[in-house]
Amino acid sequence: MEKLIDTTKKMLEMVGFADTSVDFDSEGKKVRIFINEGEWIKAWVPKLVTDLEHLLRLVSKKEGGDYIFVDVNNYRKERERLIVEIAKAAAKKVLLTKAEVQLPAMNAFERRLVHTELSTRPDVKTESFGQGTERYVIIKPI
């Protein structure tokens, strides 16, 4: 995976990012990238995560590596925490109102986080509805 780290650093350098660090967690198959370029970078982080992940998965595949996940400036980690908090809050609302709650559209990974987080609760159940990018989760009381 040293080649993947070197390739990542070279790509970031070629794009023009001067102050970066790259770390690879082989156990979790995660590439963690930190870009210190000031406040303007925050608006671009979601797009950077998607684009860098696509490129680095191609590099990993070419080198015979496994499927990897990319996180930039802890965006994914924070997003996962936020999705779990939204799921918990929605479950509380379902119990208080005794009515189902529809969450906004989410990608497959985020929907899975909701299903997993609420699967241990005996008082609510979750179901996914919709198609493609419009797929969402509904939380229902039992």
N, CA, C and O atoms as a GROMACS GRO file, in nm:
protein
  568
    1MET      N    1   0.081  -0.120   0.000
    1MET     CA    2   0.000   0.000   0.000
    1MET      C    3   0.085   0.127   0.000
    1MET      O    4   0.033   0.238  -0.010
    2GLU      N    5   0.215   0.110   0.011
    2GLU     CA    6   0.304   0.226   0.006
    2GLU      C    7   0.289   0.300  -0.128
    2GLU      O    8   0.296   0.423  -0.134
    3LYS      N    9   0.270   0.222  -0.235
    3LYS     CA   10   0.253   0.283  -0.367
    3LYS      C   11   0.125   0.366  -0.372
    3LYS      O   12   0.122   0.473  -0.434
    4LEU      N   13   0.019   0.318  -0.308
    4LEU     CA   14  -0.107   0.392  -0.304
    4LEU      C   15  -0.088   0.525  -0.231
    4LEU      O   16  -0.138   0.628  -0.275
    5ILE      N   17  -0.016   0.523  -0.121
    5ILE     CA   18   0.011   0.646  -0.045
    5ILE      C   19   0.093   0.743  -0.129
    5ILE      O   20   0.064   0.862  -0.134
    6ASP      N   21   0.197   0.691  -0.194
    6ASP     CA   22   0.281   0.777  -0.278
    6ASP      C   23   0.201   0.836  -0.393
    6ASP      O   24   0.214   0.955  -0.424
    7THR      N   25   0.118   0.755  -0.457
    7THR     CA   26   0.035   0.803  -0.567
    7THR      C   27  -0.061   0.911  -0.519
    7THR      O   28  -0.081   1.011  -0.587
    8THR      N   29  -0.119   0.891  -0.402
    8THR     CA   30  -0.212   0.989  -0.344
    8THR      C   31  -0.140   1.121  -0.321
    8THR      O   32  -0.191   1.227  -0.356
    9LYS      N   33  -0.022   1.114  -0.261
    9LYS     CA   34   0.055   1.235  -0.234
    9LYS      C   35   0.090   1.308  -0.364
    9LYS      O   36   0.081   1.430  -0.371
   10LYS      N   37   0.129   1.234  -0.466
   10LYS     CA   38   0.164   1.294  -0.596
   10LYS      C   39   0.042   1.360  -0.659
   10LYS      O   40   0.053   1.471  -0.713
   11MET      N   41  -0.074   1.295  -0.652
   11MET     CA   42  -0.196   1.353  -0.709
   11MET      C   43  -0.231   1.484  -0.640
   11MET      O   44  -0.263   1.583  -0.705
   12LEU      N   45  -0.225   1.484  -0.507
   12LEU     CA   46  -0.258   1.604  -0.432
   12LEU      C   47  -0.161   1.717  -0.464
   12LEU      O   48  -0.200   1.834  -0.473
   13GLU      N   49  -0.035   1.682  -0.480
   13GLU     CA   50   0.067   1.780  -0.514
   13GLU      C   51   0.043   1.837  -0.654
   13GLU      O   52   0.055   1.958  -0.676
   14MET      N   53   0.008   1.750  -0.748
   14MET     CA   54  -0.018   1.794  -0.885
   14MET      C   55  -0.139   1.887  -0.894
   14MET      O   56  -0.143   1.977  -0.978
   15VAL      N   57  -0.237   1.864  -0.808
   15VAL     CA   58  -0.356   1.949  -0.806
   15VAL      C   59  -0.322   2.086  -0.748
   15VAL      O   60  -0.391   2.184  -0.777
   16GLY      N   61  -0.216   2.091  -0.668
   16GLY     CA   62  -0.175   2.220  -0.613
   16GLY      C   63  -0.188   2.232  -0.463
   16GLY      O   64  -0.167   2.340  -0.408
   17PHE      N   65  -0.221   2.123  -0.397
   17PHE     CA   66  -0.229   2.127  -0.251
   17PHE      C   67  -0.089   2.112  -0.193
   17PHE      O   68  -0.020   2.014  -0.220
   18ALA      N   69  -0.047   2.211  -0.114
   18ALA     CA   70   0.089   2.212  -0.062
   18ALA      C   71   0.100   2.147   0.075
   18ALA      O   72   0.199   2.080   0.104
   19ASP      N   73   0.001   2.166   0.160
   19ASP     CA   74   0.009   2.118   0.298
   19ASP      C   75  -0.089   2.002   0.318
   19ASP      O   76  -0.204   2.023   0.357
   20THR      N   77  -0.042   1.880   0.292
   20THR     CA   78  -0.128   1.762   0.304
   20THR      C   79  -0.059   1.652   0.383
   20THR      O   80   0.063   1.652   0.398
   21SER      N   81  -0.138   1.561   0.433
   21SER     CA   82  -0.084   1.438   0.492
   21SER      C   83  -0.177   1.323   0.451
   21SER      O   84  -0.298   1.340   0.436
   22VAL      N   85  -0.116   1.206   0.433
   22VAL     CA   86  -0.189   1.088   0.389
   22VAL      C   87  -0.153   0.973   0.482
   22VAL      O   88  -0.036   0.950   0.512
   23ASP      N   89  -0.256   0.902   0.526
   23ASP     CA   90  -0.238   0.789   0.616
   23ASP      C   91  -0.323   0.674   0.565
   23ASP      O   92  -0.432   0.697   0.513
   24PHE      N   93  -0.275   0.552   0.578
   24PHE     CA   94  -0.351   0.436   0.534
   24PHE      C   95  -0.369   0.340   0.649
   24PHE      O   96  -0.273   0.300   0.715
   25ASP      N   97  -0.494   0.302   0.673
   25ASP     CA   98  -0.529   0.203   0.776
   25ASP      C   99  -0.559   0.074   0.702
   25ASP      O  100  -0.668   0.057   0.648
   26SER      N  101  -0.463  -0.019   0.701
   26SER     CA  102  -0.480  -0.142   0.624
   26SER      C  103  -0.589  -0.232   0.681
   26SER      O  104  -0.652  -0.308   0.608
   27GLU      N  105  -0.611  -0.224   0.811
   27GLU     CA  106  -0.715  -0.307   0.873
   27GLU      C  107  -0.854  -0.265   0.826
   27GLU      O  108  -0.936  -0.350   0.791
   28GLY      N  109  -0.879  -0.135   0.825
   28GLY     CA  110  -1.010  -0.084   0.782
   28GLY      C  111  -1.014  -0.050   0.635
   28GLY      O  112  -1.119  -0.011   0.583
   29LYS      N  113  -0.900  -0.064   0.568
   29LYS     CA  114  -0.888  -0.032   0.426
   29LYS      C  115  -0.933   0.111   0.398
   29LYS      O  116  -1.009   0.138   0.305
   30LYS      N  117  -0.884   0.203   0.482
   30LYS     CA  118  -0.921   0.343   0.469
   30LYS      C  119  -0.798   0.429   0.443
   30LYS      O  120  -0.694   0.413   0.508
   31VAL      N  121  -0.812   0.519   0.348
   31VAL     CA  122  -0.711   0.621   0.322
   31VAL      C  123  -0.762   0.750   0.384
   31VAL      O  124  -0.868   0.800   0.346
   32ARG      N  125  -0.686   0.803   0.479
   32ARG     CA  126  -0.724   0.928   0.545
   32ARG      C  127  -0.633   1.038   0.491
   32ARG      O  128  -0.511   1.030   0.498
   33ILE      N  129  -0.696   1.141   0.437
   33ILE     CA  130  -0.623   1.252   0.378
   33ILE      C  131  -0.660   1.379   0.454
   33ILE      O  132  -0.777   1.406   0.481
   34PHE      N  133  -0.559   1.456   0.489
   34PHE     CA  134  -0.582   1.586   0.553
   34PHE      C  135  -0.521   1.693   0.463
   34PHE      O  136  -0.403   1.689   0.429
   35ILE      N  137  -0.605   1.790   0.426
   35ILE     CA  138  -0.563   1.900   0.340
   35ILE      C  139  -0.580   2.029   0.418
   35ILE      O  140  -0.692   2.066   0.454
   36ASN      N  141  -0.470   2.096   0.444
   36ASN     CA  142  -0.472   2.221   0.520
   36ASN      C  143  -0.456   2.337   0.423
   36ASN      O  144  -0.345   2.385   0.399
   37GLU      N  145  -0.567   2.382   0.368
   37GLU     CA  146  -0.563   2.489   0.269
   37GLU      C  147  -0.655   2.605   0.308
   37GLU      O  148  -0.687   2.688   0.223
   38GLY      N  149  -0.695   2.614   0.431
   38GLY     CA  150  -0.781   2.724   0.473
   38GLY      C  151  -0.929   2.687   0.467
   38GLY      O  152  -0.965   2.572   0.442
   39GLU      N  153  -1.012   2.786   0.490
   39GLU     CA  154  -1.157   2.766   0.499
   39GLU      C  155  -1.222   2.732   0.366
   39GLU      O  156  -1.323   2.660   0.365
   40TRP      N  157  -1.170   2.780   0.254
   40TRP     CA  158  -1.234   2.758   0.124
   40TRP      C  159  -1.247   2.610   0.090
   40TRP      O  160  -1.336   2.572   0.014
   41ILE      N  161  -1.159   2.526   0.145
   41ILE     CA  162  -1.158   2.384   0.110
   41ILE      C  163  -1.283   2.312   0.163
   41ILE      O  164  -1.325   2.211   0.106
   42LYS      N  165  -1.343   2.365   0.270
   42LYS     CA  166  -1.459   2.298   0.332
   42LYS      C  167  -1.573   2.275   0.233
   42LYS      O  168  -1.636   2.169   0.236
   43ALA      N  169  -1.599   2.370   0.148
   43ALA     CA  170  -1.708   2.356   0.051
   43ALA      C  171  -1.680   2.248  -0.052
   43ALA      O  172  -1.772   2.193  -0.112
   44TRP      N  173  -1.553   2.216  -0.074
   44TRP     CA  174  -1.514   2.119  -0.177
   44TRP      C  175  -1.489   1.979  -0.123
   44TRP      O  176  -1.472   1.886  -0.202
   45VAL      N  177  -1.488   1.963   0.007
   45VAL     CA  178  -1.454   1.832   0.066
   45VAL      C  179  -1.547   1.720   0.020
   45VAL      O  180  -1.496   1.613  -0.015
   46PRO      N  181  -1.680   1.736   0.018
   46PRO     CA  182  -1.764   1.624  -0.027
   46PRO      C  183  -1.730   1.578  -0.169
   46PRO      O  184  -1.724   1.458  -0.196
   47LYS      N  185  -1.706   1.671  -0.259
   47LYS     CA  186  -1.670   1.637  -0.396
   47LYS      C  187  -1.530   1.574  -0.401
   47LYS      O  188  -1.508   1.479  -0.477
   48LEU      N  189  -1.438   1.625  -0.322
   48LEU     CA  190  -1.304   1.568  -0.315
   48LEU      C  191  -1.307   1.423  -0.268
   48LEU      O  192  -1.236   1.338  -0.322
   49VAL      N  193  -1.389   1.395  -0.168
   49VAL     CA  194  -1.400   1.258  -0.116
   49VAL      C  195  -1.443   1.165  -0.228
   49VAL      O  196  -1.382   1.061  -0.251
   50THR      N  197  -1.549   1.203  -0.298
   50THR     CA  198  -1.602   1.119  -0.407
   50THR      C  199  -1.500   1.100  -0.519
   50THR      O  200  -1.476   0.988  -0.564
   51ASP      N  201  -1.440   1.210  -0.563
   51ASP     CA  202  -1.348   1.203  -0.676
   51ASP      C  203  -1.219   1.129  -0.640
   51ASP      O  204  -1.173   1.044  -0.717
   52LEU      N  205  -1.161   1.162  -0.525
   52LEU     CA  206  -1.037   1.093  -0.485
   52LEU      C  207  -1.061   0.945  -0.460
   52LEU      O  208  -0.977   0.861  -0.492
   53GLU      N  209  -1.176   0.913  -0.402
   53GLU     CA  210  -1.207   0.772  -0.379
   53GLU      C  211  -1.215   0.697  -0.512
   53GLU      O  212  -1.164   0.586  -0.524
   54HIS      N  213  -1.279   0.757  -0.611
   54HIS     CA  214  -1.290   0.693  -0.742
   54HIS      C  215  -1.151   0.668  -0.801
   54HIS      O  216  -1.120   0.557  -0.845
   55LEU      N  217  -1.067   0.770  -0.801
   55LEU     CA  218  -0.933   0.757  -0.856
   55LEU      C  219  -0.848   0.655  -0.780
   55LEU      O  220  -0.779   0.573  -0.840
   56LEU      N  221  -0.853   0.662  -0.648
   56LEU     CA  222  -0.770   0.573  -0.567
   56LEU      C  223  -0.818   0.428  -0.572
   56LEU      O  224  -0.738   0.336  -0.556
   57ARG      N  225  -0.947   0.408  -0.592
   57ARG     CA  226  -0.997   0.271  -0.611
   57ARG      C  227  -0.944   0.214  -0.742
   57ARG      O  228  -0.912   0.095  -0.749
   58LEU      N  229  -0.936   0.296  -0.845
   58LEU     CA  230  -0.879   0.251  -0.972
   58LEU      C  231  -0.732   0.214  -0.955
   58LEU      O  232  -0.688   0.111  -1.006
   59VAL      N  233  -0.658   0.297  -0.883
   59VAL     CA  234  -0.516   0.268  -0.857
   59VAL      C  235  -0.503   0.139  -0.777
   59VAL      O  236  -0.420   0.054  -0.810
   60SER      N  237  -0.583   0.124  -0.674
   60SER     CA  238  -0.578   0.005  -0.590
   60SER      C  239  -0.610  -0.119  -0.670
   60SER      O  240  -0.544  -0.222  -0.657
   61LYS      N  241  -0.713  -0.110  -0.753
   61LYS     CA  242  -0.753  -0.224  -0.836
   61LYS      C  243  -0.642  -0.262  -0.933
   61LYS      O  244  -0.614  -0.380  -0.954
   62LYS      N  245  -0.580  -0.162  -0.993
   62LYS     CA  246  -0.470  -0.187  -1.088
   62LYS      C  247  -0.354  -0.258  -1.020
   62LYS      O  248  -0.287  -0.342  -1.081
   63GLU      N  249  -0.329  -0.224  -0.894
   63GLU     CA  250  -0.219  -0.285  -0.818
   63GLU      C  251  -0.259  -0.417  -0.753
   63GLU      O  252  -0.180  -0.476  -0.680
   64GLY      N  253  -0.381  -0.462  -0.777
   64GLY     CA  254  -0.428  -0.587  -0.719
   64GLY      C  255  -0.473  -0.574  -0.575
   64GLY      O  256  -0.484  -0.673  -0.503
   65GLY      N  257  -0.500  -0.452  -0.533
   65GLY     CA  258  -0.542  -0.427  -0.395
   65GLY      C  259  -0.691  -0.446  -0.375
   65GLY      O  260  -0.765  -0.476  -0.468
   66ASP      N  261  -0.731  -0.428  -0.252
   66ASP     CA  262  -0.870  -0.444  -0.214
   66ASP      C  263  -0.948  -0.314  -0.233
   66ASP      O  264  -0.892  -0.209  -0.266
   67TYR      N  265  -1.076  -0.324  -0.213
   67TYR     CA  266  -1.168  -0.210  -0.214
   67TYR      C  267  -1.128  -0.117  -0.099
   67TYR      O  268  -1.108  -0.165   0.013
   68ILE      N  269  -1.116   0.012  -0.124
   68ILE     CA  270  -1.075   0.105  -0.019
   68ILE      C  271  -1.178   0.216  -0.002
   68ILE      O  272  -1.260   0.242  -0.090
   69PHE      N  273  -1.171   0.281   0.112
   69PHE     CA  274  -1.254   0.396   0.143
   69PHE      C  275  -1.162   0.516   0.163
   69PHE      O  276  -1.053   0.503   0.218
   70VAL      N  277  -1.208   0.632   0.120
   70VAL     CA  278  -1.128   0.753   0.133
   70VAL      C  279  -1.204   0.853   0.220
   70VAL      O  280  -1.325   0.871   0.205
   71ASP      N  281  -1.132   0.917   0.310
   71ASP     CA  282  -1.189   1.023   0.393
   71ASP      C  283  -1.096   1.143   0.384
   71ASP      O  284  -0.974   1.130   0.396
   72VAL      N  285  -1.153   1.260   0.362
   72VAL     CA  286  -1.077   1.383   0.354
   72VAL      C  287  -1.118   1.474   0.470
   72VAL      O  288  -1.236   1.505   0.486
   73ASN      N  289  -1.020   1.514   0.550
   73ASN     CA  290  -1.042   1.603   0.665
   73ASN      C  291  -1.154   1.553   0.757
   73ASN      O  292  -1.230   1.632   0.811
   74ASN      N  293  -1.162   1.421   0.773
   74ASN     CA  294  -1.261   1.355   0.860
   74ASN      C  295  -1.405   1.383   0.819
   74ASN      O  296  -1.495   1.372   0.902
   75TYR      N  297  -1.428   1.419   0.694
   75TYR     CA  298  -1.563   1.445   0.646
   75TYR      C  299  -1.652   1.322   0.662
   75TYR      O  300  -1.762   1.332   0.716
   76ARG      N  301  -1.605   1.208   0.616
   76ARG     CA  302  -1.686   1.085   0.622
   76ARG      C  303  -1.714   1.045   0.767
   76ARG      O  304  -1.826   1.007   0.801
   77LYS      N  305  -1.612   1.054   0.849
   77LYS     CA  306  -1.628   1.016   0.990
   77LYS      C  307  -1.736   1.103   1.056
   77LYS      O  308  -1.822   1.053   1.128
   78GLU      N  309  -1.729   1.234   1.030
   78GLU     CA  310  -1.827   1.326   1.087
   78GLU      C  311  -1.966   1.302   1.028
   78GLU      O  312  -2.067   1.310   1.098
   79ARG      N  313  -1.972   1.273   0.899
   79ARG     CA  314  -2.100   1.245   0.832
   79ARG      C  315  -2.165   1.120   0.891
   79ARG      O  316  -2.286   1.117   0.913
   80GLU      N  317  -2.085   1.017   0.915
   80GLU     CA  318  -2.138   0.894   0.976
   80GLU      C  319  -2.196   0.922   1.114
   80GLU      O  320  -2.303   0.872   1.148
   81ARG      N  321  -2.125   1.003   1.193
   81ARG     CA  322  -2.173   1.038   1.326
   81ARG      C  323  -2.306   1.114   1.316
   81ARG      O  324  -2.398   1.089   1.394
   82LEU      N  325  -2.315   1.205   1.220
   82LEU     CA  326  -2.437   1.284   1.201
   82LEU      C  327  -2.554   1.196   1.159
   82LEU      O  328  -2.665   1.213   1.210
   83ILE      N  329  -2.532   1.102   1.068
   83ILE     CA  330  -2.639   1.011   1.023
   83ILE      C  331  -2.691   0.928   1.140
   83ILE      O  332  -2.812   0.910   1.154
   84VAL      N  333  -2.601   0.878   1.224
   84VAL     CA  334  -2.642   0.799   1.341
   84VAL      C  335  -2.725   0.885   1.436
   84VAL      O  336  -2.826   0.839   1.491
   85GLU      N  337  -2.684   1.010   1.457
   85GLU     CA  338  -2.760   1.100   1.545
   85GLU      C  339  -2.898   1.130   1.487
   85GLU      O  340  -2.996   1.136   1.561
   86ILE      N  341  -2.906   1.149   1.357
   86ILE     CA  342  -3.035   1.172   1.291
   86ILE      C  343  -3.126   1.051   1.308
   86ILE      O  344  -3.245   1.066   1.335
   87ALA      N  345  -3.070   0.932   1.293
   87ALA     CA  346  -3.149   0.809   1.309
   87ALA      C  347  -3.203   0.798   1.451
   87ALA      O  348  -3.320   0.763   1.470
   88LYS      N  349  -3.120   0.826   1.550
   88LYS     CA  350  -3.164   0.819   1.690
   88LYS      C  351  -3.274   0.921   1.719
   88LYS      O  352  -3.373   0.890   1.785
   89ALA      N  353  -3.256   1.043   1.670
   89ALA     CA  354  -3.356   1.148   1.692
   89ALA      C  355  -3.488   1.113   1.623
   89ALA      O  356  -3.595   1.136   1.679
   90ALA      N  357  -3.480   1.058   1.502
   90ALA     CA  358  -3.601   1.019   1.431
   90ALA      C  359  -3.673   0.906   1.504
   90ALA      O  360  -3.796   0.905   1.510
   91ALA      N  361  -3.598   0.812   1.560
   91ALA     CA  362  -3.659   0.702   1.636
   91ALA      C  363  -3.733   0.757   1.759
   91ALA      O  364  -3.842   0.710   1.791
   92LYS      N  365  -3.674   0.854   1.826
   92LYS     CA  366  -3.740   0.917   1.941
   92LYS      C  367  -3.870   0.985   1.898
   92LYS      O  368  -3.972   0.975   1.967
   93LYS      N  369  -3.865   1.053   1.785
   93LYS     CA  370  -3.984   1.122   1.734
   93LYS      C  371  -4.093   1.021   1.700
   93LYS      O  372  -4.211   1.045   1.728
   94VAL      N  373  -4.055   0.908   1.642
   94VAL     CA  374  -4.151   0.802   1.608
   94VAL      C  375  -4.221   0.754   1.735
   94VAL      O  376  -4.342   0.735   1.736
   95LEU      N  377  -4.145   0.733   1.841
   95LEU     CA  378  -4.203   0.684   1.966
   95LEU      C  379  -4.296   0.787   2.031
   95LEU      O  380  -4.398   0.751   2.089
   96LEU      N  381  -4.260   0.914   2.020
   96LEU     CA  382  -4.343   1.020   2.079
   96LEU      C  383  -4.472   1.042   2.001
   96LEU      O  384  -4.578   1.060   2.061
   97THR      N  385  -4.464   1.040   1.869
   97THR     CA  386  -4.580   1.071   1.786
   97THR      C  387  -4.658   0.947   1.742
   97THR      O  388  -4.772   0.958   1.697
   98LYS      N  389  -4.597   0.831   1.756
   98LYS     CA  390  -4.656   0.704   1.709
   98LYS      C  391  -4.685   0.708   1.559
   98LYS      O  392  -4.773   0.637   1.510
   99ALA      N  393  -4.610   0.790   1.487
   99ALA     CA  394  -4.624   0.801   1.342
   99ALA      C  395  -4.487   0.776   1.278
   99ALA      O  396  -4.383   0.802   1.338
  100GLU      N  397  -4.490   0.726   1.155
  100GLU     CA  398  -4.363   0.699   1.088
  100GLU      C  399  -4.295   0.830   1.048
  100GLU      O  400  -4.360   0.932   1.027
  101VAL      N  401  -4.161   0.822   1.037
  101VAL     CA  402  -4.081   0.937   0.998
  101VAL      C  403  -3.999   0.900   0.876
  101VAL      O  404  -3.934   0.795   0.872
  102GLN      N  405  -4.004   0.986   0.776
  102GLN     CA  406  -3.926   0.964   0.654
  102GLN      C  407  -3.799   1.047   0.661
  102GLN      O  408  -3.804   1.169   0.681
  103LEU      N  409  -3.685   0.981   0.644
  103LEU     CA  410  -3.557   1.050   0.641
  103LEU      C  411  -3.529   1.097   0.499
  103LEU      O  412  -3.589   1.047   0.404
  104PRO      N  413  -3.438   1.194   0.482
  104PRO     CA  414  -3.406   1.238   0.346
  104PRO      C  415  -3.335   1.129   0.266
  104PRO      O  416  -3.288   1.030   0.323
  105ALA      N  417  -3.328   1.146   0.136
  105ALA     CA  418  -3.260   1.050   0.049
  105ALA      C  419  -3.114   1.036   0.093
  105ALA      O  420  -3.048   1.134   0.128
  106MET      N  421  -3.067   0.912   0.091
  106MET     CA  422  -2.930   0.881   0.134
  106MET      C  423  -2.871   0.777   0.040
  106MET      O  424  -2.943   0.704  -0.028
  107ASN      N  425  -2.738   0.772   0.037
  107ASN     CA  426  -2.674   0.667  -0.041
  107ASN      C  427  -2.683   0.534   0.036
  107ASN      O  428  -2.726   0.532   0.151
  108ALA      N  429  -2.644   0.427  -0.028
  108ALA     CA  430  -2.658   0.293   0.031
  108ALA      C  431  -2.584   0.279   0.164
  108ALA      O  432  -2.636   0.220   0.259
  109PHE      N  433  -2.464   0.335   0.172
  109PHE     CA  434  -2.386   0.325   0.295
  109PHE      C  435  -2.456   0.396   0.410
  109PHE      O  436  -2.462   0.344   0.521
  110GLU      N  437  -2.509   0.514   0.383
  110GLU     CA  438  -2.577   0.591   0.488
  110GLU      C  439  -2.706   0.523   0.531
  110GLU      O  440  -2.738   0.520   0.650
  111ARG      N  441  -2.782   0.467   0.436
  111ARG     CA  442  -2.903   0.393   0.473
  111ARG      C  443  -2.868   0.273   0.560
  111ARG      O  444  -2.937   0.242   0.657
  112ARG      N  445  -2.759   0.206   0.525
  112ARG     CA  446  -2.715   0.090   0.604
  112ARG      C  447  -2.680   0.132   0.747
  112ARG      O  448  -2.709   0.058   0.841
  113LEU      N  449  -2.619   0.249   0.763
  113LEU     CA  450  -2.589   0.300   0.897
  113LEU      C  451  -2.718   0.314   0.979
  113LEU      O  452  -2.723   0.276   1.096
  114VAL      N  453  -2.822   0.370   0.916
  114VAL     CA  454  -2.951   0.389   0.985
  114VAL      C  455  -3.009   0.253   1.024
  114VAL      O  456  -3.049   0.232   1.139
  115HIS      N  457  -3.015   0.161   0.927
  115HIS     CA  458  -3.071   0.028   0.955
  115HIS      C  459  -2.993  -0.042   1.067
  115HIS      O  460  -3.053  -0.101   1.157
  116THR      N  461  -2.863  -0.036   1.061
  116THR     CA  462  -2.779  -0.102   1.162
  116THR      C  463  -2.797  -0.039   1.299
  116THR      O  464  -2.812  -0.110   1.399
  117GLU      N  465  -2.797   0.094   1.304
  117GLU     CA  466  -2.810   0.163   1.432
  117GLU      C  467  -2.943   0.132   1.500
  117GLU      O  468  -2.948   0.114   1.622
  118LEU      N  469  -3.051   0.124   1.422
  118LEU     CA  470  -3.183   0.104   1.482
  118LEU      C  471  -3.226  -0.043   1.487
  118LEU      O  472  -3.333  -0.073   1.541
  119SER      N  473  -3.146  -0.132   1.434
  119SER     CA  474  -3.184  -0.275   1.430
  119SER      C  475  -3.193  -0.338   1.568
  119SER      O  476  -3.265  -0.437   1.585
  120THR      N  477  -3.124  -0.285   1.665
  120THR     CA  478  -3.126  -0.343   1.800
  120THR      C  479  -3.244  -0.292   1.883
  120THR      O  480  -3.268  -0.340   1.993
  121ARG      N  481  -3.314  -0.196   1.831
  121ARG     CA  482  -3.428  -0.140   1.905
  121ARG      C  483  -3.553  -0.221   1.878
  121ARG      O  484  -3.591  -0.239   1.762
  122PRO      N  485  -3.619  -0.270   1.982
  122PRO     CA  486  -3.741  -0.349   1.962
  122PRO      C  487  -3.866  -0.265   1.938
  122PRO      O  488  -3.972  -0.320   1.908
  123ASP      N  489  -3.855  -0.133   1.952
  123ASP     CA  490  -3.974  -0.046   1.944
  123ASP      C  491  -3.993   0.022   1.808
  123ASP      O  492  -4.096   0.086   1.785
  124VAL      N  493  -3.895   0.009   1.718
  124VAL     CA  494  -3.907   0.069   1.584
  124VAL      C  495  -3.853  -0.028   1.480
  124VAL      O  496  -3.775  -0.118   1.510
  125LYS      N  497  -3.896  -0.007   1.355
  125LYS     CA  498  -3.838  -0.082   1.244
  125LYS      C  499  -3.811   0.014   1.130
  125LYS      O  500  -3.871   0.121   1.120
  126THR      N  501  -3.719  -0.025   1.044
  126THR     CA  502  -3.679   0.062   0.933
  126THR      C  503  -3.701  -0.010   0.801
  126THR      O  504  -3.689  -0.132   0.791
  127GLU      N  505  -3.735   0.068   0.699
  127GLU     CA  506  -3.751   0.016   0.563
  127GLU      C  507  -3.700   0.119   0.465
  127GLU      O  508  -3.716   0.239   0.487
  128SER      N  509  -3.638   0.073   0.358
  128SER     CA  510  -3.594   0.162   0.251
  128SER      C  511  -3.697   0.164   0.139
  128SER      O  512  -3.756   0.061   0.105
  129PHE      N  513  -3.718   0.283   0.082
  129PHE     CA  514  -3.810   0.302  -0.029
  129PHE      C  515  -3.745   0.392  -0.132
  129PHE      O  516  -3.649   0.462  -0.104
  130GLY      N  517  -3.800   0.388  -0.253
  130GLY     CA  518  -3.751   0.475  -0.359
  130GLY      C  519  -3.654   0.404  -0.452
  130GLY      O  520  -3.625   0.286  -0.436
  131GLN      N  521  -3.606   0.479  -0.548
  131GLN     CA  522  -3.517   0.425  -0.651
  131GLN      C  523  -3.392   0.512  -0.663
  131GLN      O  524  -3.399   0.634  -0.649
  132GLY      N  525  -3.280   0.450  -0.688
  132GLY     CA  526  -3.155   0.521  -0.717
  132GLY      C  527  -3.116   0.624  -0.614
  132GLY      O  528  -3.114   0.596  -0.495
  133THR      N  529  -3.087   0.744  -0.662
  133THR     CA  530  -3.041   0.852  -0.572
  133THR      C  531  -3.154   0.908  -0.487
  133THR      O  532  -3.129   0.986  -0.394
  134GLU      N  533  -3.277   0.869  -0.515
  134GLU     CA  534  -3.392   0.916  -0.437
  134GLU      C  535  -3.434   0.816  -0.330
  134GLU      O  536  -3.540   0.833  -0.268
  135ARG      N  537  -3.355   0.713  -0.306
  135ARG     CA  538  -3.388   0.610  -0.207
  135ARG      C  539  -3.372   0.667  -0.067
  135ARG      O  540  -3.275   0.737  -0.038
  136TYR      N  541  -3.468   0.637   0.020
  136TYR     CA  542  -3.470   0.691   0.155
  136TYR      C  543  -3.516   0.584   0.254
  136TYR      O  544  -3.560   0.476   0.215
  137VAL      N  545  -3.505   0.617   0.383
  137VAL     CA  546  -3.544   0.526   0.491
  137VAL      C  547  -3.666   0.583   0.561
  137VAL      O  548  -3.675   0.703   0.586
  138ILE      N  549  -3.760   0.493   0.592
  138ILE     CA  550  -3.874   0.528   0.676
  138ILE      C  551  -3.860   0.449   0.806
  138ILE      O  552  -3.832   0.329   0.805
  139ILE      N  553  -3.879   0.520   0.917
  139ILE     CA  554  -3.874   0.459   1.049
  139ILE      C  555  -4.017   0.451   1.100
  139ILE      O  556  -4.089   0.551   1.101
  140LYS      N  557  -4.057   0.330   1.141
  140LYS     CA  558  -4.196   0.306   1.181
  140LYS      C  559  -4.202   0.254   1.324
  140LYS      O  560  -4.111   0.183   1.368
  141PRO      N  561  -4.309   0.288   1.397
  141PRO     CA  562  -4.326   0.230   1.531
  141PRO      C  563  -4.373   0.086   1.520
  141PRO      O  564  -4.438   0.049   1.423
  142ILE      N  565  -4.340   0.007   1.620
  142ILE     CA  566  -4.387  -0.133   1.622
  142ILE      C  567  -4.498  -0.145   1.724
  142ILE      O  568  -4.553  -0.253   1.743
   0.00000   0.00000   0.00000
